[in-house]
């Protein structure tokens, strides 16, 4: 194990950024971790908790991965820890490119990411494995939605509504 590593954490404004940085700095192996953060916004908490900070385009922008590669080269990054759901598939697609640059990315393959981010697929998988789940309905129109919440007992019973796929707390 190396005694010092540089970690790039994306989503410098994400809800978990302070905890992630704290955990890396207080790691049980006492590895000296240099932390670089980035975000598509400038005034985010991760900017003030890290050793270096960069503004990058959003993940769907064609310049995103090039901006990340430039940061990795300039800061001699060893590992990327993505914190933003919408970046995961991008990093999965470019995982080998980054590896050729000497950078590891803590990300699963694309199919696993897509499955994990789809709440309906996760419910089905949990159910198939015998994990108890709440009664659920998948809808694709306003009429189906109204019918489903009534069938689930609303307004007498509480009903939770979630988008099938979302980005963190958005959607």
SULZITA-V260234 format. One record per helix or strand. SS is the DSSP state (H for helix, E for strand). FROM is the first residue (numbers start at 0). TO is the last residue. If there is no record, write none. Layout:
ss=SS from=FROM to=TO
ss=SS from=FROM to=TO
This chain:
ss=E from=3 to=8
ss=H from=16 to=24
ss=E from=31 to=38
ss=H from=44 to=48
ss=E from=51 to=54
ss=H from=63 to=74
ss=E from=78 to=80
ss=H from=84 to=92
ss=H from=94 to=99
ss=E from=103 to=104
ss=H from=109 to=116
ss=H from=118 to=127
ss=H from=141 to=150
ss=E from=166 to=166
ss=E from=169 to=169
